[in-house]
Amino acid sequence: MKTLILFYSRTGTTETVADALAAELDATVARISCRKYDGGWFRYLLAGYDSVKGRLPKIEVPDLDFRSFDRIILGTPIWTSYPALPMRAFLSGKPDLPDHMSLFLTFGGHSPPEKAEEFLSDLLPGKLEARLNISQKAVDAGQISGPVAEFVRKLGDTH
Ligand SMILES: Cc1cc2nc3c(=O)[nH]c(=O)nc-3n(C[C@H](O)[C@H](O)[C@H](O)COP(=O)(O)O)c2cc1C
């Protein structure tokens, strides 16, 4: 099964999970970039401010034919209880995505991930096949192999 993992990551946490999933699934990994929020504290504050306002930024998306993949797994951090703006900007462009979509979120821990999950799933066609929420603390502590294995198992159950 040809799998794409498409993620946004400002500080590397979501990227770590993307790489771990890619290794398990033999998947292609691609990154959505957004220069506006790259950097230190000022960019962090700007990201938070824009997120509260719902101000979608300009992003760079890899030039890929998304329909050529059997399934896509989207990965994003949570910002102000919502999916990070670069992922929201990507989906608001109504990309032509396959029916088999899954999702993973990373978060700092001060908000439950369900709201961001529902927000994203409303922007996607069809039902999500598998979901994974993982805290930055777990990623930093290297405690992701269990949740990653569980997510991969769920994906396997759907095909
Ligand atoms: C602007 C901004 C807002 C955030 N808001 C939340 C939040 O509402 N709830 C939460 O649990 N974590 C929040 N976080 C923490 C991130 O979700 C967490 O650190 C994430 O793992 C970072 O992923 P990354 O390293 O891939 O960018 C926020 C981070 C940023 C930069």
The ligand as an ORCA input file, in Angstrom:
! r2SCAN-3c Opt
* xyz 0 1
  C       1.377     28.825     18.850
  C       1.273     27.547     19.645
  C       0.108     27.250     20.323
  C      -0.009     26.050     21.043
  N      -1.206     25.744     21.636
  C      -1.333     24.569     22.286
  C      -2.595     24.201     22.857
  O      -3.601     24.898     22.748
  N      -2.674     23.023     23.533
  C      -1.605     22.196     23.667
  O      -1.754     21.134     24.296
  N      -0.392     22.503     23.114
  C      -0.238     23.658     22.414
  N       0.962     23.987     21.853
  C       2.094     23.068     22.026
  C       2.334     22.218     20.763
  O       1.135     21.587     20.321
  C       3.369     21.134     21.024
  O       4.522     21.700     21.563
  C       3.684     20.368     19.764
  O       4.113     19.068     20.077
  C       4.748     21.053     18.925
  O       4.931     20.343     17.731
  P       6.153     20.664     16.725
  O       7.414     20.556     17.529
  O       6.042     19.602     15.697
  O       5.966     22.037     16.180
  C       1.101     25.165     21.121
  C       2.290     25.492     20.447
  C       2.370     26.650     19.696
  C       3.634     26.956     18.906
*
